[in-house]
Amino acid sequence: MVDVIREFSVPRPPHEVVAYLSDFSNAVAWDPGTVRCDRVGSGPVQVGSTWKNTSKVLGRETELDYVLTTLEPDHVVLRGTNKTATSTDDITVKPDGAGSKVTYHAHIVFNGIAKLAEPLMQRVFEKLGDETVEGITRELAPGRTGAA
């Protein structure tokens, strides 16, 4: 398995951060591995909402079906699955002055032969974790439309 945890601050209040990150369609803007992320269905984003996500890692595209499993005022969990892996984005958002402190935990469990690549993938996802922080911080910066 691969675990990557990052803690960082953004200048938006928690309710805006949670609203932005819970709509996984926004991952195209902040997740460096996401090529495409399309919502399945319509209506408000809520527990049970789903997305088709296409990610590219190490030059290879893969599709995952994501579902929003937790949506609370300070906590978002999105779980993506395919035959090779289960990826869980567990995000906690707490007040931090006028902004928010975000704890982002990516947990990826590989299945079958893909488990052999875990040591390499830990290094790859550590780098992607740093880029994810940069992306979320950029998209939630003052003057950006993210979460507005």
N, C-alpha and C positions, 0 to 999 in steps of 0.2 A: 504494500500500500504506500501511497504518497500523501504526506501531510505538509501543508504550507500554511503558516499563520503570520499575518501582518496586522499591526496595530498602528493607526495613523489618525490624524485630525483633518476635518474638512470644515469650511466656514458656513455650512448650512445647518439649520436646526434638524433634530432627529426626524421629525415627521416628514420633512422634505427628502431626507436621505433615504428613509425607508420606502417612501413612495417611488423614488427613482430606481432604487436597486431591486425592488420587488417586481418591477416590470422588466422581465428579462430581455425584452426586445431591445432595451437600452444597452445591452452587453456589446453590441456592435461598436458602440462609441468608446467603451472603457476597457473591454477585455481584449488584450492583444492577440489572443488565439481565435477569437470569434470572427468568422467570415460572414455569416448570415445567422439571424435569429428571428424566426417568424412566429408570431402568436397564432395558436390554433384556437379558433372560436373568437368570441367578442364579449362585450360587457365589461364590468369592472374587474380589475385584477384582484383575485381572491384566492384563498386556499383551494387547490384543485385546478387553477389555471395552468395551461400547458403551452409549450413552445417547441418548435423544431429548430435545433441549433446545429450549425455546421461550423466546426472548428478545424484549424490547421495547425498541427504541431509537427515539427521536424520535417516540414514539406509534405505531410500527408494529411488529407482531409478526412474527417470522420463526422458522422451525424449522431447526435444524441437527442433523445426525447426528454425534455425537462418538465418537471411539475413543481409548482409552488406548494410546499408541504407545511410551511409555517409562515404566518404573517401576523405579527404582533407589533405594538407600538415601538418596540426596541429590538426586534428579532425577525430575521428573514432566513428561511432555509429553502433552497432550490436544489432538486435532485435530478440529475441527468443519467440516463441509462442507454446502453446498447449492448451488443453481445460481448464486447471486449472489456467494458468498464462501467463502473458506477461512480459518478462524480457528484459530490455534495458541496455546495457553497453555503456555509453557515456564517451568517453575518449578524453581529450584534452592534447596536448603535446606542450610545449613551450621550447625554448632554455634556458639553465641554465648553464652558463660557457661553458665548453667543453661537457657537457651532456644535460640532459633534465629534466624539471619539468613536472610530469604527474599528472593530475587530473582525477581520476577514479570515476565515478558515476554509481552505480548500482541502478536501479529503477525497482521494481517488483510490478506488479498489479495482485492481486489474483482475481479469478472469483468464483461466486457461494459460496458454503459452505466453500471453502478454505479461504475465507475472515476472517472466525472466528479464523484462526491460525495466523493472522497478528502480534499480540503482541509477540508471541513466535518467529515467523520467523524474526522479526526485530532483536531480540537478536542473533539468529543463524547467520543471514547474517552480523551482525556487526563483529562477530568473523571470519567469512569467509572473510570479507573485509580485516582484518589484515593479514590473511594468503595469500590472493591474492597479497597484497603489497609485502610480503616476496617472493612469487613465481616469480612475475615479476622482482623484484630486483635481485633475484638469477639468473634468466635466461638471464638477460641483463647485467650481471657482466662482467668485462674484462676476456677474456679467454674462455667465454662460446660461443657456436655456435649460440645462439638465435640472430636473426636480422642480422647476418653477411652475 
